[in-house]
Amino acid sequence: MKHFWPRSLCLLLFLALSLTLTLGQSSPILSDLDIFHPVYAPHGMVASQEKIATEEGVKVLKEGGNAIDAAVTVGFTLAVTLPRAGNLGGGGFMLLHSAKEKKTLAIDYREKAPLAATRDMFLDENGDVDVNKAHRSYLSAGVPGTVAGMILALEKYGTISLSRALAPAIRLAEEGIVVSSSLARGLSSARKRLRISSAGQKIFFRENGENFRIGDKLIQKDLAWSLKQIASKGRKAFYEGKIAEKIVKSMQRHHGIISKEDLLRYEAVIRQPVEGTYRGYQVYSMPPPSSGGIHLIQMLNLLENFSLSEMGHNNAKSIHLLAEVMRLAYADRSKHLGDTDFVKVPQEGLTSKLYSKKLLSQISLKKANQSEKVFPGNPWPYESNETTHYSVVDRYGNVVSNTYTLNFSYGSGHVVPGTGILLNNEMDDFSSKPGVPNAYGLVGGEANAIQPEKRMLSSMTPSLVLKDGEFFLVTGSPGGSRIITTTLQIILNVIDHQMNIAEATNASRIHHQWLPDELRIEKGLSKDTIDILEQKGHQVKLKASMGSTQSIMKAPEGFYGASDPRRPAALTLGH
């Protein structure tokens, strides 16, 4: 690893980023000058997007719990402390590495389409997508998977009781949390969405209807009741018991379609992770219905044919190459990816190094492709989507990389009365009309069309990197369609550019997703670099910051971690 940057340079960068904030760019609020110094801990570490949840996870590690114990505790705690993304009413993916068994596995607790879902359920009389139905109605909710996924992980791989894992969440929901600046801003920005639900209005606003202010206390009594039900009766409370009854009753009242049978039939699934190699490292990530793992491996396979370290970090040549690789991967995503329980996904072909060799002919280092002339490839001969991420490692060598979501910030905005549970709007992650972009601009095909009990395609990319079979790096991010490319750049920054994990986290990011045909960049690139990229034919668009990575690395002396400063209130902490 390279040496840490001198504090004088850190000061200059701090002033530059502070100026960026003043000018209105969405960037992190920096609290000190050590943003390029990773957090160190010898025994274990938690990196999450919310301070209290991180602290509760570390308490579990200090008590002797393993990474899975801490991860489940963090997951339930975030449902209280980060309501915009932490959840009981959503779903996600957990990647888990067992040091004892020398095995990595994936837990898929992605939401499912209800039994009554139909292919054209979000189309109006003209055959166009009804955005209100797809984004803001009860119809937009998939059958939630978070509770099933967390309990499955704890029962099979954890060591503490479910009541212990839920204890912090119950206490914080019942006694209340102090409203931080981040939470106050989030609730204010989601005011219109949250006010569509009378139950949500009572929870997320003052009694007079005004927004919460910094320093107020947010008490969630109904959510505390739900958490107590789960602590007492396990998954049955959510999928068969009193919580299920309240969900179904609310669905019937608001023309939703999640039924008692949908909840009874829901199961989280253990899957084999996607696996690849990159410059001597072993990379593991999520399989379908996430598209993240397949296309992360696909892009790494393509990039392995070039010397990124010689090109340099974030100059015109390396950014151009990354954009062309991303363009090809997202074109393939539009056609080939879906739920493997319903469609045949050419996973082996897409992650094949031979297939990547074939795609190389479409990359020119001198000129940008035009997306309208780039089409999904044919990997078959090579066969043999508001989110939050957190990472946990323990003293025993176990690792958890977990990403889960409600889709939009605060999901659809609907709260199930009496439960405090926000409903997801993940049904929009299906291709409501194949070929038409979803809310994140992602184009999907027939493989991701709506079908009953099908899991909608996702971009979530919780990932692990091993070196010689031993843990090296765990990372992941929220960010909709930018999740895959954000995760990719963390891995490249560490392996190719030899950055410490804080440097890798803070570096400016870029993104291309085939359609729309634009190269999205964060602030931080020089005008000369942008000019060269435009001369190569890229449509460069400066937009808000991307992602919120939570990453941990292993070194001989212990663990180093970093929480992304792009979103406030995140914390990496160890012991």
N, C-alpha and C positions, 0 to 999 in steps of 0.2 A: 504493500500500500504506500502511496506517496505521503510525504510529510504534510502536516496540517498547515493551512495558510497562515501567514503572519497576521497578527491582530491589526496592524496598520491597514492591510488590505481589507480585512473584514470590516473595518470602520468605513472605508470608502464604499464598499458594497452595501453596507447597512444604510448609509446616507442615500445611495442611489435608489435602493428599494423603498426607502421612506418617501423619496420624491415621487416615485411611481404611485404610491398610495395617494399622495396629495393630488396627483393628476387624474385620479379616478380609476386606475386599473385595478381589477380584482386581484389582490395579492395579500399575502399574510401580514399580520401585525407582528413585528419582531420585538421580542422582549429583552434581548441582550445581544452581545456581539459575538457569541459563540455558536452561531447558526451553522457553521461548517465543522463543528466538533461533535462527533457522535457521543451519545450517552454510553457509559461503560458499566457493566455489572459482571461479577464473576460466576454467579450461580443460576440466574434465570432472569427473564425479561418479558414485559408486556408493552406493546406499542399499539395504541388505539386512538381514535379521533376524539375521545372525550376523557378528561382528566380523572373524574371520579371513577369511571369504569376501569381505567388502567390501575388506579390505586387498589380497587377491590380485587382485581386479578392478581396483583402482586402479593396481597395479603394471603391469598390461597397458596401461592408458591412458597411463601415464608412458613406457612403451617405444614409444609411437606407435601402439598397437593401437586399433581403433575400438570403438564401443559393443557391437557384436555379439561381437567377440573377448572383451571383458571379461565380457559376459553369459554366454557359454558357459563361461568359466573359473569364474565364480561358481556356475553351475548344477552343475558337476561337483564343485566344492569343497564345496558345501553337502551333497552326498551323504555326505561324511565328517564334517563339522563340525556338521551339524544333522540327525542321522539320523531325528528324529521326522517330518520333512517333506521335506528335501532327499533326492533319491533317484535311483537307477537303475531301480528297479522300479515306478515310477508313471508319471505323465503330466501334461500341462498345456497351456498356451497361451502363445504369445509374440506380442506386438504390436511391430512394427518400423517405424520411420520412417527413410527414406533421405533425407538432406538433398540429396544430389547429384541424385537422380531426382525429388525432390519427391513422394514416393510413400509411402503407409502400407499395410502388408500384415500379414496374420495367419498365423502358423504354428500349425496344429492338430496337437498330438501327444498328444491325449487317448487314453486306453486304449480298447480295443475288447472287445466280448464274444467269447469263443472260438467257434469253429465248432460245437462241441458244446453250446453254451448253448441252453436252452429257456425259453419264456415263463414256465413255472410251476416253474422249478428250485428256488426257495426256499420253496415252499409245502409244508406238512405234510399228513398224511392228512385233516385237517379243513379244508384250504383256507386255513389261516392262515400268515402269514410265519414261517418258522423263523429266528429272529434269529441263532442260533449259526452256521447255514450262511451267512447273508447277511453276517455281520460277521467271523467268526473262522475260517472254514474255507478250505482251498485253493480251493474253489469260488468264493469271494468275489473272487478276483483276476481283473482284466481283463488283456488282453495289453498289456504295458508299452510306452510310447511315448517316454519321456524321452530315451533314447540316440539314437533316430532323429531326434527333433526338434532336439536340440542339434547333431548332426552336420549335418543339413540346413541349419540356420541358419549354421553356420560355413563350410560348403562354398560356399554361394551368396552370402553377404554378409560373411563375415569375411575377415581378411587373415593371420592366424597359422595355424600348423600345429595339427592335432589333438593332437599330442604336447605342444606348448607349453601348450595349453589344459588338458590333463590333468595336467601336471607337478605343480602344487601339490597336487592331490587325491591323487596317487600318493604323494608325499612324506609328506603328513599322515597318510594311512592306514597307511603302512609304519612311520613313526617314532613315530606316536601324537600325540594332542592332549591337553593338560591338561584335566581335567574341571572345567568351570566350575560355579558354583552352579546356573545354569539347566539345564545338561546333567544334573547330579546329580539335581535335582528331577524332570526329565522322565523319566529312566530309572527313578527310584523310583516315580513315579506309574503308569508302564506296566509295572511288575514282573510283574503277573499275566499280562498279554497276552504279554510277551516270554518268559516261562518255558514257554509251550506249545511252543516250538521249541528243540530241543537245541542246534542251531547258534547260535541267538540267545542262549541261556544262556552259551555259551562266550565270546561276544563282549561282551555288555553287562553282565556281572556279574564280580565278582572270582572267583578260582579256588575259593574256599571257598563261593561262592554268594551272598555278601553284596553289597549294593549298592555301586557305586562311590561314593567320597567326593570332596569338593572337593579338588583338587590331585593326585588319582590320574591316571594316564595311560591313555587309551583307545587301544589299538592294534588295527587292523583289517586283519590280514594277508590274509585271504581277499578283502576288498574291494579291497585294493591289487592282488592278482592279477587281479581282474576289470578294474580300470581299466587295467592294463598290457596286457591282452588287447585292449581297445578302442583304446588308443593305438597298438598294433602293427598290428591288423587292421581297425580301423574298425568300422562298424556290423555287418559280417559276424560279428565275434566274438560279438556279443550275440544276433543273430537267426539265425545259421547255425552258428557255431563251438562252441567248448568251453563257453562260458557257456550257450548254448542247450541243449546236451546235458544240462548239470546241471539246468537249469530243468525240462526235460521229464521227466527221471528222477525228480526230486523230486515233480512233479505225479503221475506214475504211482504212486509209492509212497504218496501221501497222498490219493488219489482226486480229484485235481484234473483239469481238463479242457483246460488250455492244451497244445496239441500242437506238434510240430515245424512242421507246416504253418501253424499260427496265427502263429508267429514269422516264418516265411519270408514270409508274405503281408502283414505289417504295414508300413504306410507312413505317415509324417507328411505332412500336406497343407497346401499354401499356399492360403489363402482370402482373399476380400475382406472387410475389416473392416466392422462396422456403423458407419454415419456419421450424425451429426445436427448441429444447430446449437443454441446456447444463448446468447442475449443477445449475438450477434455473434461468438462463439467457435465453432470447429469441433471436434467431439468424436468421437473414434474409439474403438471398443472391440471386443470379441470377438463374432463371429457364432456361431450354433449349430455344434456341440452345447453351447456355452455359452449360458446364458440371460442372462448378465450384461449384455452389450452392448445387446441389444434392450430390456431393461427399464430400464437406465440411461437410454437415449435417451427411452423412453416417459415416464419420470418427469420428466425435464427438460422435455419438451414440455408436460406438464401444469403444471409449476411456472412456466413462462415466462409464464403468464397471470396471475400474482400478483406483487406487489412484496415479495419476501422481505426486502429491505434495509429497507423501511419498517416491516415487521412486527417486525424485530429478531431477533437470534440466540437460539435456544433459550428463547423465551418460550412461553406456552401457545398463543398464536394460531399461531405458525409451526410448533411441534411438532405441533399438531393437523392442520394442512394437510399436513405431511410424512407423517403416519401415514395419512391418507386416500388420498394419492397412492400410497403403498407398498401399501396394501390392494388397490387396483384393479390394480396391476401384478402382484402375486403371484397374484391370482385368475386373471388371463390366463395366467400362467406355468403354472398347474396343468393347463390344457387344451391349449394351443397349441404348447408347446415340445418339441422332440426333435431327433434327428439328421437333418439335411436330406438326407442320402444315402438315407434310408429313408422319411421322411414329409414332407409339404408343410407348411412353417411359414410363416404369413402375416407374414413379416418386414417387408415394405414397409408393410403395414397397421398393425402394432403400433407402428412407428416414425413413422407419419404424424402430422403436426400436426393434420390434419382429424379423424383418429380420436380424438386427445386432446381436441379441442374437443367431440366427442360425449360423451366420458366426464365432462366438467366438470359436467354436470347431476347427477351422482351425488355431488358434493362439496358439503357444507354447512359453512360456517365456524362454525356455531353448535353443531352436534351431530354426534357420531361415528356412522358407519354401524355396523350389526351385520353381521359377516361372514357369518352364516347367510342374510342377505338380499342379499348381494353375489355375483354370479355372473360367470364369465368372459364378456367382451364378444365382439362379432362384428367383428373387424378385416378380414374378407375383402373387403367392398366398397371398402376403402381400399387394396387391392393395386394397385399399378401394376406347495458340498458344500465330518485335520490337514494344512494347506496352508501355503505360504510364498510371499511375493511379493518381488521386487526390481526396482529401476529403475536404468537406466544412461544417462548422456548423455556424449558426447565432444566434443572441440574442433571436430570437423568438422560438427557439427549433427545427427548420427545419434542416435536414441533407441531404447531397448528397454524394454518393460514386460513382465515375465514372471511368471506365476503357475503353480506346479506343485505336485503333491500325491501323497500315498499314501492320501488320504481321512482315516482316523482317524490320531491320533498313533501313529507307528510302523506304520501300515497294519494288516494283520491280525495282526501280531506274528510271522508265519512268516518265517524266513530260509532261503533256498535254500542247502543245505550246500555248502561249498567256494567260495562266491561272495561271502559277506558281504552279499548283496542282500536287503533287506526287500521282501516282496510287498505290493502294494496290496490294499485291499478295496473297490475302486471299483464292483464289481457292485451294491452296495447303492444306488448313485445312480440305477439304473434304478427304475422302478415295479414292484417285485416283485409287487405286487397293486394295480392301478390304483385310486386313491381312498384307499389306506392310506398314512399318513405314513411317510417313511423315518427314519433315525436323527436327522436334523436337523429333523424335524417338517414337512418339505415334502411336499405332496400332489402326485402326478403322475397323468397320464392315459394313454390308449392310445398317444399319440405317443411316450411314453418307456417303453413296454413292452419287455421283453428280446427281442432278436433276434440271431442269429449275426452277427458282424462289425459290429454297430451300436455307435456311440459313445454312452456314457451321458451324460445331461444334466448340466450343471455350472452352478455359480453363479460361477465364477471370472471376474473382471472387470478384467483388465489394461487400462488406459485411457490415452489421450493427448489432450491439449487443445492446439489450435493457435490462434493469433491472426494473421489475415491470411496464413495459410499457413506461419507460422513457429512453431517449438516454443514452448509456453508452460508446460505442466504435464504431468508423467507421474506416475501413481499407481496403486495397487492394494493388495490386502490378502488375507490368509487370513480364515477365519471362517465357513465353511459357508454357511448360508442368509443370514448377515448381510453377506457380502462385497459384494453389490450396493449395499445401503443405506449401508455404510461408505464405499465409493468415491463414491457420490452426495454424501455430506455433506462430504467433502474438497473436491469441486468447488464446491459451494454456498458453503462457508466462504470460499474464495478469491475467487470471482467476485462473489457477492452481498454477502458480509459483509466483503470487503476485508481479510481476515486474511493475515498472512504465513504461510508454510507450516508453521512450528512451532506457531503459534497454531491454525491449522486442524487440525493433527494432534492437539493436546492437548485440544481442545474435547470436552465430553461428547457421547455419541452416543445415538441412539434407533433403534428398529427395529420394524417391523410386517410380518408376512408373510401376512396374510389369515387363515390357520389355523395355530396356534390364535389365537383372537381376543383377543390381548393386545398392549399397547403396552410393549415392553421398553425400559428406560432404564438408563443408567449412573448412578452417583452423581455429584452435582454440580448437579442441578436443585433449585430451592428447593421447600419444602413448599407454598407458595402456588401455584406453577406446577402441581405435581402435583394439588393440590386442584381447580384449575380444569379440568384435563384429565379428572379423574374426574367432575366435574359435567357435562362434555360427553358423558359416556358411555363413556370409555375405561377398559379394565381395565389399569391401570398395574402393571407388575411390575418391581421393582428386581432386576437380575441382574448377573452378573460382566461385566467389561469386554469390549468387542467389537472385534475386528480387531487388526491390526498393520500399519498402512500404512507404506509406504516411498516417499517422494515427493520429487520434484525440480522446481523452478520456474526459469524463465529470466527474468533481469532484464538491463537494458542493460549492467551492469558484469560480469555473469557468472552463475553458478548458485547457487541457494539450495536446500538440502535438509534433510529432517528424517526421522529414524527414530522410529517410534512407541514411547513409553516404556511402553506397556501390556505389552510382553514384554521381559524383560531380554536383554542381550547383542547387541541390534541396533546397527548403526553406519552413519552416513552419513559419507562421507569423499571429499574431492576433491583436486585438484592444480592 
